[in-house]
């Protein structure tokens, strides 16, 4: 690979990392709002409506698509580095919000103390739950992805994409919903409904993002003349 191609590959890696971190931080900031989606009509699971979900789930699948793409093109080490950077960015952003929350608003402030606290007051608990779940899920996703990549010798992209995501998303959803219930952010009677809704929703998204992963991997392989299973070294 030429030096010019290596610089281009590094630039793409930085942009992917920026998209990943943005998606993760935003999901932690907006998670307290919930919405209902009814593509199958009024279906209930354990007394809770199917797909009664936090809006924080919307950008989250993007993070798994990006780590799978980075894993495929740049390797396991670079994927783990992006995950670690995302964790740091999330905790750093929450530290800033905590300082902002403890700063008293002036009388003429468009947003008063009560409104700001209502929107962001639960964020530390939510982020703690999310980060504990995310930390395990993302590293598991990357590990399983590369296990299947080695086993299939770089072939069957759809298999490692979906198997790794299905496993990690279940762990993520189970952990984050369980911790939110444990911390009292959500009632326990919502646990099973949110768990099943979250897992099914994320699996559906994982299946839908498989063609996108194939498309982006195809573009990257063509641009950098990569063979199946070959990775770009940025070191």
C-alpha positions as CSV (number, residue, x, y, z in Angstrom):
1,X,0.0,0.0,0.0
2,X,1.3,3.4,-0.9
3,X,1.8,6.2,1.6
4,X,-1.0,8.1,0.0
5,X,-3.4,5.2,0.4
6,X,-2.3,4.7,4.0
7,X,-3.1,8.3,4.8
8,X,-6.5,7.9,3.1
9,X,-7.2,4.7,5.0
10,X,-6.3,6.5,8.3
11,X,-8.6,9.4,7.5
12,X,-11.5,7.0,6.9
13,X,-10.7,5.3,10.2
14,X,-10.9,8.7,12.0
15,X,-14.2,9.6,10.4
16,X,-15.6,6.1,11.3
17,X,-14.4,6.6,14.9
18,X,-16.0,10.1,15.0
19,X,-19.3,8.7,13.9
20,X,-19.1,5.9,16.4
21,X,-18.3,8.2,19.3
22,X,-21.0,10.7,18.3
23,X,-23.6,7.9,18.1
24,X,-22.6,6.5,21.5
25,X,-22.6,9.9,23.3
26,X,-25.9,11.0,21.7
27,X,-27.6,7.7,22.7
28,X,-26.6,8.3,26.3
29,X,-27.9,11.9,26.3
30,X,-31.4,11.0,24.9
31,X,-32.1,7.7,26.5
32,X,-34.7,9.0,28.9
33,X,-37.3,9.6,26.2
34,X,-39.4,6.5,25.2
35,X,-41.4,5.9,22.1
36,X,-43.8,3.2,20.8
37,X,-43.5,1.6,17.4
38,X,-46.2,-0.8,16.2
39,X,-45.3,-2.4,12.8
40,X,-47.2,-5.6,13.8
41,X,-50.2,-3.9,15.5
42,X,-51.0,-3.9,19.2
43,X,-48.8,-6.8,20.4
44,X,-47.9,-7.1,24.0
45,X,-45.1,-9.0,25.7
46,X,-45.4,-9.8,29.4
47,X,-48.0,-7.1,29.6
48,X,-45.8,-4.5,28.0
49,X,-46.4,-3.2,24.4
50,X,-43.9,-4.7,21.9
51,X,-41.3,-2.1,20.8
52,X,-41.9,0.4,23.6
53,X,-38.3,1.6,23.4
54,X,-36.0,4.3,24.5
55,X,-35.0,6.7,21.7
56,X,-31.4,6.0,22.8
57,X,-31.7,2.7,21.0
58,X,-31.9,4.5,17.6
59,X,-28.3,5.5,17.1
60,X,-26.9,2.5,19.0
61,X,-27.1,-0.1,16.2
62,X,-24.9,2.3,14.2
63,X,-22.1,1.7,16.7
64,X,-22.2,-2.1,16.0
65,X,-22.2,-1.6,12.3
66,X,-19.1,0.7,12.5
67,X,-17.2,-1.7,14.8
68,X,-17.9,-4.6,12.4
69,X,-16.7,-2.5,9.5
70,X,-13.6,-1.5,11.3
71,X,-13.0,-5.1,12.5
72,X,-13.3,-6.3,8.9
73,X,-11.0,-3.7,7.3
74,X,-8.7,-2.5,10.1
75,X,-8.6,-5.5,12.5
76,X,-9.5,-6.3,16.0
77,X,-7.0,-4.0,17.7
78,X,-8.3,-0.9,15.9
79,X,-11.9,-1.8,16.7
80,X,-11.1,-2.1,20.4
81,X,-9.3,1.2,20.3
82,X,-12.5,2.9,19.0
83,X,-14.6,1.2,21.7
84,X,-12.2,2.4,24.4
85,X,-12.3,6.0,23.0
86,X,-16.1,5.8,23.0
87,X,-16.2,4.9,26.7
88,X,-13.9,7.7,27.6
89,X,-15.9,10.2,25.5
90,X,-19.2,9.1,27.2
91,X,-17.8,9.5,30.8
92,X,-16.2,12.8,29.9
93,X,-19.4,14.2,28.4
94,X,-21.3,13.1,31.6
95,X,-18.7,14.8,33.8
96,X,-19.4,18.1,31.8
97,X,-23.1,17.6,32.2
98,X,-22.8,17.1,36.0
99,X,-20.8,20.3,36.3
100,X,-23.5,22.1,34.2
101,X,-26.3,20.6,36.3
102,X,-24.7,21.9,39.6
103,X,-24.2,25.4,38.1
104,X,-27.2,27.6,39.0
105,X,-29.1,29.2,36.2
106,X,-29.6,33.0,36.2
107,X,-33.1,34.4,36.2
108,X,-33.0,35.3,32.5
109,X,-31.7,31.8,31.4
110,X,-33.9,30.2,28.7
111,X,-33.6,26.9,30.5
112,X,-34.0,27.0,34.3
113,X,-32.5,24.6,36.9
114,X,-35.6,22.4,37.2
115,X,-35.9,21.8,33.4
116,X,-32.2,21.1,33.0
117,X,-32.3,18.6,35.9
118,X,-35.4,16.9,34.6
119,X,-33.7,16.3,31.2
120,X,-30.2,15.4,32.4
121,X,-30.6,14.6,36.1
122,X,-30.8,10.9,35.6
123,X,-28.0,10.7,33.1
124,X,-25.2,9.6,35.4
125,X,-27.2,6.5,36.5
126,X,-28.3,5.8,32.9
127,X,-24.8,6.2,31.6
128,X,-23.3,3.9,34.2
129,X,-25.8,1.2,33.3
130,X,-25.3,1.8,29.6
131,X,-21.5,1.9,29.8
132,X,-21.3,-1.3,31.9
133,X,-23.6,-3.0,29.3
134,X,-21.8,-1.4,26.4
135,X,-18.3,-2.3,27.6
136,X,-19.1,-6.0,27.7
137,X,-21.3,-6.0,24.6
138,X,-18.9,-4.3,22.3
139,X,-15.8,-6.3,23.3
140,X,-17.8,-9.5,23.1
141,X,-19.1,-8.4,19.6
142,X,-15.5,-7.8,18.4
143,X,-14.2,-11.0,19.9
144,X,-17.0,-13.2,18.4
145,X,-16.7,-11.4,15.1
146,X,-13.0,-12.2,14.8
147,X,-13.5,-15.8,16.0
148,X,-15.9,-16.4,13.1
149,X,-13.6,-14.5,10.7
150,X,-10.7,-16.8,11.6
151,X,-12.9,-19.9,11.5
152,X,-14.3,-19.0,8.0
153,X,-11.0,-17.7,6.7
154,X,-12.5,-14.3,6.0
155,X,-15.5,-15.7,4.1
156,X,-19.2,-15.6,5.0
157,X,-19.3,-12.0,6.2
158,X,-23.0,-12.3,6.9
159,X,-22.4,-15.0,9.4
160,X,-19.9,-13.2,11.6
161,X,-21.8,-9.9,11.3
162,X,-25.1,-11.3,12.6
163,X,-23.8,-13.9,15.0
164,X,-21.6,-11.4,16.8
165,X,-24.3,-8.7,16.9
166,X,-27.1,-11.1,18.0
167,X,-25.0,-12.3,21.0
168,X,-23.7,-8.9,22.0
169,X,-27.0,-7.1,21.7
170,X,-28.7,-9.6,23.9
171,X,-26.0,-9.1,26.6
172,X,-26.2,-5.3,26.2
173,X,-30.0,-5.1,26.4
174,X,-30.2,-7.5,29.3
175,X,-27.6,-5.7,31.3
176,X,-28.7,-2.1,30.6
177,X,-32.4,-2.8,31.3
178,X,-31.6,-4.8,34.4
179,X,-29.3,-2.1,35.8
180,X,-31.9,0.7,35.1
181,X,-34.5,-1.3,37.0
182,X,-32.0,-2.0,39.8
183,X,-31.2,1.7,40.1
184,X,-34.9,2.6,40.2
185,X,-34.8,4.5,36.9
186,X,-37.4,2.0,35.5
187,X,-39.9,-0.2,37.3
188,X,-39.3,-4.0,37.4
189,X,-42.6,-4.7,35.7
190,X,-41.2,-3.2,32.6
191,X,-38.1,-5.5,32.6
192,X,-39.3,-8.4,30.4
193,X,-41.2,-6.3,28.0
194,X,-38.3,-3.9,27.4
195,X,-35.8,-6.8,27.2
196,X,-37.7,-8.7,24.6
197,X,-38.6,-5.6,22.6
198,X,-35.0,-4.3,22.7
199,X,-33.5,-7.6,21.6
200,X,-36.0,-8.2,18.8
201,X,-35.6,-4.6,17.5
202,X,-31.8,-4.8,17.6
203,X,-31.8,-8.2,15.8
204,X,-34.1,-6.7,13.1
205,X,-31.7,-3.8,12.7
206,X,-28.7,-6.2,12.6
207,X,-30.3,-8.1,9.7
208,X,-31.1,-4.9,7.9
209,X,-27.6,-3.5,8.3
210,X,-26.0,-6.6,6.7
211,X,-26.4,-5.4,3.1
212,X,-24.9,-2.0,4.3
213,X,-21.9,-3.8,5.7
214,X,-21.4,-5.8,2.5
215,X,-21.6,-2.6,0.5
216,X,-19.1,-0.6,2.6
217,X,-16.7,-3.6,2.8
218,X,-16.9,-3.9,-1.0
219,X,-16.1,-0.2,-1.4
220,X,-13.1,-0.4,0.9
221,X,-11.7,-3.6,-0.6
222,X,-12.0,-2.1,-4.1
223,X,-10.5,1.2,-3.1
224,X,-7.5,-0.3,-1.3
225,X,-7.2,-3.5,-3.4
226,X,-7.8,-5.8,-0.5
227,X,-8.2,-9.6,-0.7
228,X,-11.0,-11.4,1.3
229,X,-9.9,-11.5,4.9
230,X,-7.0,-9.0,4.3
231,X,-6.8,-6.0,6.7
232,X,-5.2,-2.6,6.5
233,X,-2.4,-2.0,9.0
234,X,-2.2,1.6,10.3
235,X,0.7,1.0,12.6
